[in-house]
Structures are given as C-alpha cells and as structure tokens.
Amino acid sequence: SDYAFTVAADRIQPEVNISQVVLYEVGESARGISADIEMDIREAPIREWDFSVPGDYSVVSVAGSSVADYVAASELTDGRRNLKVIFSGDVSGRQLVTLQLEKSEPAAAADWQLPQIGFPEAKSVRGDIGIVGAPGFRITTRESDLLVEKPLSYFPKPMPNLQQAFRIRET
C-alpha cells in the first residue's frame, strides 16, 4: 500500500508572564527606579527580551544569572526608550532580571507621576510597587489608577523609609 507523509511546522511563540517588585525612590538630588522582574517563560525559549523604560532615566545596571548584556536605544518614542536584554543562551522557565534606573533631579514639592517599566510582548503583568522617600520627605498619594493600596508590612521587599505600597491590579 502507498503512504504519504507531510511535515508542517509552525513557529512556536514564547509565552512570557511577568511578576515584578518595583521601588520608586525620591532623594534630595536624584530619583531612582529599581525593579526585580521575574519572567516566567513557557512554550519556547528566548534569547533576548525588550523592555520599555522612561526616556529621561539612565540605565545604571541590568543584572541576572543569565543576562549577558543589554542595549539601551538612543532614540525616544513617546518619551520612552527600548532596552534590549540579551541572555547568554536560550532561556526558559523562571528568570530574574534586576533593573536599576536613575534620574538626576533635585527634589521639590510637586506631583510625581510614576513612570512605568513596560513589557510590550508579555502575556500578563502583576506585582507590587513601593515608594521610598529620603529622610525628611513625606510621600502622599493624590490619585492612583489600577493599583490597590496595601499595608507596608505586606510589601515583599522590606525597605527603610518605605512610605507607600501598592499591588498592581492591571497593567
């Protein structure tokens, strides 16, 4: 009897879920963002990942056990820049990436709209946000959108001078 055999291949897209703990810090002469980003990579491994970071912040460091290098784009799009993290090989499963961003700006009594770290290709984003004020600074919330305030004692990363803590409801 005759047999026929056909192979049809499709590119399998990775599925990445993000869990983050982000600390926004305001000091006398600088503002900083430090983020512990846990990536849960399924379906297919990845070699690199794009983050969207605020354009007026400098990238101080990008660290992780599998992180080989990073490239911050020089051009801005809507006040944001692309940060490409390059891994040392194909990675899957859980990966921790730590970002440090900083902006030189003297402190003043004014509104500070917290800039987000974006994950353009992520399937879901969840996590916690903490706001740290230098000694002598009082942080208050005027309004929040898609955040749930939580007690400081439940924040996953205890910090001195932590003044506000939130859980992310939606991106």
C-alpha positions as CSV (number, residue, x, y, z in Angstrom):
1,S,0.0,0.0,0.0
2,D,1.1,3.6,-0.6
3,Y,1.8,6.1,2.2
4,A,2.1,9.8,2.1
5,F,3.9,11.9,4.7
6,T,3.7,15.7,5.1
7,V,5.5,17.7,7.7
8,A,4.0,21.1,8.5
9,A,5.9,23.3,11.0
10,D,4.8,26.5,12.7
11,R,6.9,28.8,14.6
12,I,6.1,28.4,18.3
13,Q,5.8,31.7,20.1
14,P,7.1,32.0,23.7
15,E,4.6,32.9,26.4
16,V,6.1,35.3,29.0
17,N,4.4,36.2,32.2
18,I,5.9,39.0,34.4
19,S,5.9,39.3,38.1
20,Q,7.6,42.5,39.3
21,V,8.6,44.3,42.5
22,V,9.4,47.9,41.7
23,L,10.7,50.5,44.1
24,Y,10.5,54.2,43.3
25,E,12.9,56.3,45.3
26,V,13.0,60.0,45.7
27,G,16.0,61.7,47.3
28,E,17.5,65.1,47.6
29,S,19.2,65.1,44.3
30,A,18.0,62.1,42.3
31,R,15.1,59.8,41.6
32,G,15.6,56.1,41.1
33,I,13.7,53.0,40.0
34,S,14.9,49.6,41.0
35,A,12.9,46.6,39.7
36,D,13.2,42.9,40.4
37,I,11.4,41.3,37.4
38,E,10.7,37.6,37.4
39,M,10.0,36.3,33.9
40,D,8.1,33.0,33.6
41,I,9.0,31.8,30.1
42,R,6.9,29.0,28.6
43,E,6.2,27.2,25.3
44,A,9.6,28.2,23.7
45,P,12.9,29.6,25.0
46,I,14.0,33.2,24.3
47,R,17.5,34.7,23.7
48,E,16.6,38.4,24.2
49,W,13.7,40.5,25.7
50,D,12.6,44.1,25.1
51,F,11.7,46.4,28.0
52,S,10.2,49.9,27.6
53,V,11.8,52.3,30.0
54,P,11.3,56.0,30.6
55,G,13.5,58.0,28.3
56,D,14.6,60.6,30.8
57,Y,16.1,57.9,33.1
58,S,19.6,56.5,32.7
59,V,20.1,52.7,32.8
60,V,22.6,52.1,35.7
61,S,22.6,48.4,35.7
62,V,20.9,45.3,34.3
63,A,21.7,42.0,36.2
64,G,20.6,38.4,36.2
65,S,22.1,35.0,36.3
66,S,21.6,34.5,32.5
67,V,22.0,38.1,31.4
68,A,24.9,38.6,29.1
69,D,24.5,42.2,28.0
70,Y,22.0,45.0,27.4
71,V,21.5,47.7,24.8
72,A,19.6,50.9,25.5
73,A,18.2,52.6,22.4
74,S,19.2,56.2,21.9
75,E,16.1,57.3,20.1
76,L,12.9,58.1,22.1
77,T,9.4,57.2,21.1
78,D,6.6,58.9,23.1
79,G,9.1,59.7,25.9
80,R,10.2,56.1,26.2
81,R,13.2,54.1,25.0
82,N,13.7,50.4,24.2
83,L,16.0,48.4,26.5
84,K,17.0,45.1,24.9
85,V,18.3,42.5,27.4
86,I,20.4,39.8,25.8
87,F,20.7,36.5,27.5
88,S,23.8,34.2,27.4
89,G,21.9,31.5,25.7
90,D,18.4,30.1,25.2
91,V,16.5,30.6,28.5
92,S,13.1,29.2,29.6
93,G,11.4,28.7,32.9
94,R,11.8,31.4,35.6
95,Q,14.4,34.1,35.1
96,L,15.1,37.0,37.4
97,V,16.3,40.3,35.9
98,T,17.1,43.3,38.1
99,L,17.0,46.8,36.6
100,Q,18.4,50.0,38.1
101,L,17.4,53.3,36.6
102,E,18.3,56.8,37.8
103,K,17.5,60.4,37.0
104,S,19.3,63.4,38.4
105,E,16.6,65.8,39.5
106,P,16.5,67.9,42.7
107,A,13.6,67.2,45.0
108,A,10.8,69.7,45.1
109,A,7.2,69.8,46.4
110,A,5.4,68.7,43.2
111,D,3.4,65.9,41.7
112,W,5.5,62.9,40.5
113,Q,3.7,60.7,38.1
114,L,5.5,57.3,38.4
115,P,7.0,56.2,35.1
116,Q,6.3,52.6,34.2
117,I,8.6,49.9,33.0
118,G,6.8,48.4,30.0
119,F,6.7,44.8,28.8
120,P,5.4,45.1,25.2
121,E,5.3,41.3,24.5
122,A,4.3,40.0,27.9
123,K,1.1,37.9,28.2
124,S,0.4,39.1,31.8
125,V,1.9,41.6,34.3
126,R,1.4,41.5,38.0
127,G,3.4,42.6,41.0
128,D,4.0,45.2,43.7
129,I,5.1,48.9,43.8
130,G,6.7,50.6,46.7
131,I,7.6,54.3,47.1
132,V,10.6,55.2,49.2
133,G,11.2,58.8,50.4
134,A,14.5,60.1,51.7
135,P,14.5,61.0,55.4
136,G,12.6,64.3,55.8
137,F,10.4,63.7,52.8
138,R,6.7,62.9,53.1
139,I,5.1,61.0,50.2
140,T,1.3,61.2,49.7
141,T,-0.9,59.8,47.0
142,R,-3.0,62.2,45.1
143,E,-4.6,59.6,42.8
144,S,-3.9,56.1,41.6
145,D,-5.2,54.1,38.7
146,L,-5.4,50.3,38.6
147,L,-3.5,50.0,41.9
148,V,-4.6,48.6,45.2
149,E,-3.0,50.1,48.3
150,K,-1.6,47.6,50.8
151,P,-0.1,47.7,54.2
152,L,3.7,48.4,54.3
153,S,4.3,45.3,56.3
154,Y,3.0,43.1,53.5
155,F,5.4,44.6,50.9
156,P,7.6,41.7,49.6
157,K,10.9,43.6,49.9
158,P,11.1,45.5,53.2
159,M,13.0,48.8,52.8
160,P,13.9,51.5,55.3
161,N,11.8,54.7,54.6
162,L,9.2,52.8,52.6
163,Q,6.1,55.1,52.7
164,Q,3.6,53.7,50.2
165,A,2.9,50.2,48.9
166,F,0.6,49.1,46.1
167,R,-0.4,45.9,44.3
168,I,-0.8,46.1,40.6
169,R,-4.4,45.1,39.5
170,E,-3.8,45.5,35.8
171,T,-1.0,46.7,33.5
